[in-house]
Amino acid sequence: MSEDAEQEEDAPPKKSKFPLIIGLVLALAGGGGGFYATWSGMILGTDSAHSESEETKQEETRIDVAYVPVDPLVISLQAPAQAQYLRFRASLEVPTENQEEVEKLMPRVVDVLNSYLRALEPADLEHPAILTRIRAQMLRRVQVIAGLQKVNDLLIMEFVLN
């Protein structure tokens, strides 16, 4: 027994974990405080006057647009076994000063959209992100016809497979 007692006396005392816990709590508090300071704009934030002027500028540009409806299209898709139809309806977002010019080009726009949608296969339409891709492709084709600055966006109002 005397040997066991000597071994216990020779072992160094255990260090306290209290400083480690305090350091961890302070690190978490500092990280949370830093996140809040940057998120709220106290650090690296923009001027409120600058952001307000940008907001009013964006509102003015949003108000200065017109929506030109595209004639509804019904397209038969190339299905091997069964006949499927795509019902498509959209609107073009254009600046108000270009509205008349774009309305005059609507037969060409409908022709381009019709030919693009006819080239699609039913398997192409099964991908989850296909609507975004189709929208981007059609917008690009419309902008080639009308001009880049004359058409801001293409809004899909109806896209139904029957």
C-alpha positions as CSV (number, residue, x, y, z in Angstrom):
1,M,0.0,0.0,0.0
2,S,2.8,2.3,0.7
3,E,3.8,2.1,-3.0
4,D,0.2,3.1,-4.1
5,A,0.3,6.1,-1.8
6,E,3.7,7.2,-3.2
7,Q,2.4,7.0,-6.8
8,E,-0.6,9.2,-6.0
9,E,1.6,11.8,-4.4
10,D,3.9,11.8,-7.4
11,A,1.1,12.4,-9.9
12,P,0.6,16.1,-10.8
13,P,-2.7,17.7,-9.7
14,K,-5.3,18.0,-12.5
15,K,-5.6,21.4,-14.1
16,S,-8.9,23.2,-13.9
17,K,-11.0,23.5,-17.1
18,F,-12.4,26.8,-16.0
19,P,-10.1,29.0,-18.1
20,L,-11.0,26.9,-21.2
21,I,-14.7,27.3,-20.6
22,I,-14.3,31.0,-20.0
23,G,-12.3,31.4,-23.3
24,L,-14.9,29.5,-25.2
25,V,-17.8,31.6,-23.9
26,L,-15.9,34.8,-24.7
27,A,-15.1,33.6,-28.2
28,L,-18.7,32.8,-28.9
29,A,-19.8,36.2,-27.5
30,G,-17.2,38.0,-29.5
31,G,-18.2,36.2,-32.7
32,G,-21.9,36.8,-32.1
33,G,-21.3,40.5,-31.4
34,G,-19.1,40.9,-34.5
35,F,-21.8,39.2,-36.7
36,Y,-24.5,41.5,-35.3
37,A,-22.3,44.6,-35.8
38,T,-21.7,43.8,-39.5
39,W,-25.3,42.6,-40.1
40,S,-26.9,45.7,-38.6
41,G,-24.6,48.0,-40.5
42,M,-22.6,49.4,-37.6
43,I,-19.4,48.1,-39.1
44,L,-18.8,48.3,-42.9
45,G,-22.3,49.7,-43.4
46,T,-23.4,52.1,-46.1
47,D,-24.7,55.6,-45.4
48,S,-28.4,55.7,-44.9
49,A,-28.7,58.7,-47.1
50,H,-26.8,56.9,-49.9
51,S,-29.0,53.8,-49.6
52,E,-32.2,55.9,-49.5
53,S,-31.2,57.7,-52.7
54,E,-30.5,54.3,-54.4
55,E,-33.9,53.0,-53.3
56,T,-35.8,56.0,-54.7
57,K,-33.8,55.7,-57.9
58,Q,-34.7,52.0,-58.2
59,E,-38.4,52.8,-57.6
60,E,-38.3,55.5,-60.4
61,T,-36.8,53.0,-62.8
62,R,-39.4,50.4,-61.9
63,I,-42.3,52.8,-62.4
64,D,-41.0,53.7,-65.9
65,V,-41.8,50.4,-67.5
66,A,-44.7,49.0,-69.4
67,Y,-45.8,45.4,-69.9
68,V,-46.5,44.2,-73.5
69,P,-48.4,40.9,-73.6
70,V,-47.3,38.2,-75.9
71,D,-50.1,36.4,-77.7
72,P,-50.8,33.0,-76.0
73,L,-49.2,30.0,-77.7
74,V,-50.3,26.4,-77.8
75,I,-47.5,24.2,-79.0
76,S,-47.6,20.5,-79.8
77,L,-44.5,18.8,-78.3
78,Q,-42.7,16.0,-80.1
79,A,-43.8,13.0,-78.0
80,P,-43.2,9.6,-79.5
81,A,-46.3,7.9,-78.0
82,Q,-48.8,10.5,-77.0
83,A,-49.7,14.0,-78.1
84,Q,-48.7,16.6,-75.5
85,Y,-49.4,20.3,-75.7
86,L,-47.7,23.2,-74.1
87,R,-49.8,26.3,-73.2
88,F,-47.6,29.4,-73.0
89,R,-48.4,33.0,-72.1
90,A,-45.9,35.8,-71.3
91,S,-45.4,39.5,-71.1
92,L,-42.4,41.6,-72.0
93,E,-41.2,44.3,-69.6
94,V,-40.1,47.3,-71.7
95,P,-39.3,50.9,-71.0
96,T,-42.4,53.1,-71.7
97,E,-40.6,55.0,-74.4
98,N,-40.0,51.7,-76.3
99,Q,-43.4,50.2,-75.9
100,E,-44.8,51.1,-79.3
101,E,-41.7,49.9,-81.1
102,V,-41.8,46.5,-79.3
103,E,-45.6,46.2,-80.0
104,K,-44.8,46.6,-83.7
105,L,-42.3,43.7,-83.5
106,M,-44.7,41.3,-81.8
107,P,-45.3,39.1,-84.9
108,R,-41.5,38.5,-85.1
109,V,-41.3,37.9,-81.3
110,V,-44.2,35.3,-81.4
111,D,-42.5,33.6,-84.4
112,V,-39.1,33.3,-82.5
113,L,-40.8,32.1,-79.3
114,N,-42.9,29.6,-81.2
115,S,-40.0,28.1,-83.1
116,Y,-37.9,27.9,-79.9
117,L,-40.6,26.2,-77.9
118,R,-41.4,23.7,-80.8
119,A,-37.8,22.6,-80.7
120,L,-38.1,21.5,-77.1
121,E,-38.7,17.8,-76.3
122,P,-40.8,16.5,-73.4
123,A,-37.7,15.1,-71.8
124,D,-36.2,18.6,-71.7
125,L,-39.1,19.9,-69.6
126,E,-38.6,17.4,-66.8
127,H,-35.6,19.1,-65.3
128,P,-36.4,21.2,-62.2
129,A,-34.6,24.3,-63.3
130,I,-35.8,24.2,-66.9
131,L,-38.2,27.2,-66.6
132,T,-35.3,29.5,-65.7
133,R,-33.2,28.3,-68.6
134,I,-36.1,28.6,-71.0
135,R,-36.8,32.1,-69.8
136,A,-33.2,33.2,-70.3
137,Q,-33.1,31.7,-73.8
138,M,-36.3,33.3,-74.8
139,L,-35.3,36.7,-73.4
140,R,-32.0,36.6,-75.3
141,R,-33.8,35.8,-78.5
142,V,-36.3,38.6,-78.0
143,Q,-33.5,41.0,-77.2
144,V,-31.8,40.1,-80.4
145,I,-34.9,41.0,-82.3
146,A,-36.0,44.1,-80.5
147,G,-32.6,45.4,-79.1
148,L,-30.9,45.0,-75.8
149,Q,-32.1,48.2,-74.3
150,K,-35.7,47.9,-75.5
151,V,-36.7,44.8,-73.6
152,N,-35.8,44.5,-69.9
153,D,-37.3,41.1,-69.0
154,L,-39.6,38.3,-70.1
155,L,-42.3,37.4,-67.6
156,I,-43.8,33.9,-67.9
157,M,-47.5,34.1,-67.0
158,E,-48.5,30.6,-67.9
159,F,-46.5,27.4,-68.7
160,V,-48.8,24.4,-68.7
161,L,-48.2,20.9,-70.1
162,N,-51.4,19.1,-71.1
